[in-house]
Amino acid sequence: MSWEENVRRVVPYVPGEQPKEQNIIKLNTNENPYPPAPAVEEVLRTFGTEELRKYPDPTVGSLIGALSDTYQVPADQIFVGVGSDDVLAMSFLTFFHGKKPILFPDITYSFYDVWAQEFEIPYETKALKEDFSIDPADYMGANGGIVIPNPNAPTGLEARRDTIEMIVASNPDSVVIIDEAYVDFGGESVLPLIERYDNLLVVMTFSKSRSLAGSRIGFAMGSKKLIGYLNDVKYSFNSYTMDRLTMAVGCAALSDHAYFLDCCKRIVATREWTKQELSALGFSFPDSHTNFIFAKHKTWNAKQLFTDLKAAGIYVRYFDKPRINEYLRISIGTDEEMKALIDFLKNYQQA
Ligand SMILES: *Cc1c(COP(=O)(O)O)cnc(C)c1O
């Protein structure tokens, strides 16, 4: 007998690399290439250090108020967490407490199975179709809950709103979590459906479309009942999850809607240009509605290309997993960064 027998053992999620070198082109973690809204810089310049003496508002009232205005959703239907990873982890803990397996796609955000294992939630993955689309029929059987990113990661593919609605409507006895981390890049949110389905939780983040991955702000919207249960678990875990400075940063980011829309528009334009260039170079990919492209070359080996790009200072993401080990996930950077990538590929030869 050793104390190690009592340890909760988990195989942790592996985040994309955050290299220390300057001058690399970082297209590996779906960060936004543009800075946060100018109002955020103003907050950082003028924030009163004295305020840090006191605990933050555990209800995150100011930020929830700003989110309520932005999304036109009542404040008691919004939950805020320290990045959507925190929101999702709390949601797994809160809503996936049944005996039946929860369901999610076989190719998806690689944190889901980590949380399921960590919280000892039984789970079953459902194979995406050959073209990486979701078959709603897979989500019609008995289950303990459902989580689907839409658009999906790392494929970038979006399911139509009526497909998601069919899944939500067919599962009144399960909570259905739709992870909309990338929805702002031209996707269609299922948020309007929370009025009709009390079992639907929509999760979003400031990390991608609002350029605030470094601040850790995520949120969920759903029925008053869902949000109430989520808050009960949160307050039983750590009441002060979000600090005062981050709350102010989040409010500032929401205050400049025009900047937000403009950033998203620029990224979408760069993505569409990159799609054309990649196609011309012999790549194929699911039609991305996100700030990344999941691309496969007709002849080049993906792992080798990943290594060669890295040696040239261009970081992308490679997943050595079944069904997707011939793909690279390429985040959309600035026009200059994408041009540098395309120039490298134009001159690339694989031995
Ligand atoms: C990036 C990402 C998240 C996590 O975002 P944070 O808010 O930074 O924790 C969640 N889900 C998906 C699908 C993502 O790609």
The ligand as an SDF file (V2000), in Angstrom:
LIG
                    3D

 15 15  0  0  0  0  0  0  0  0999 V2000
   -9.6070   27.5240  -27.5070 C   0  0  0  0  0  0  0  0  0  0  0  0
  -10.7650   26.6290  -27.1940 C   0  0  0  0  0  0  0  0  0  0  0  0
  -11.3420   26.6090  -25.9190 C   0  0  0  0  0  0  0  0  0  0  0  0
  -10.7100   27.2580  -24.7390 C   0  0  0  0  0  0  0  0  0  0  0  0
  -10.6060   28.5480  -24.7450 O   0  0  0  0  0  0  0  0  0  0  0  0
  -10.1870   29.3850  -23.4500 P   0  0  0  0  0  0  0  0  0  0  0  0
  -11.3090   30.3090  -23.2970 O   0  0  0  0  0  0  0  0  0  0  0  0
   -8.9050   30.0150  -23.8160 O   0  0  0  0  0  0  0  0  0  0  0  0
  -10.0500   28.4560  -22.2710 O   0  0  0  0  0  0  0  0  0  0  0  0
  -12.4650   25.8430  -25.7350 C   0  0  0  0  0  0  0  0  0  0  0  0
  -12.9830   25.0950  -26.6970 N   0  0  0  0  0  0  0  0  0  0  0  0
  -12.4460   25.0620  -27.9250 C   0  0  0  0  0  0  0  0  0  0  0  0
  -13.0540   24.2050  -28.9680 C   0  0  0  0  0  0  0  0  0  0  0  0
  -11.3090   25.8150  -28.1960 C   0  0  0  0  0  0  0  0  0  0  0  0
  -10.7320   25.7320  -29.3820 O   0  0  0  0  0  0  0  0  0  0  0  0
  1  2  1  0
  2  3  1  0
  2 14  2  0
  3  4  1  0
  3 10  2  0
  4  5  1  0
  5  6  1  0
  6  7  2  0
  6  8  1  0
  6  9  1  0
 10 11  1  0
 11 12  2  0
 12 13  1  0
 12 14  1  0
 14 15  1  0
M  END
$$$$
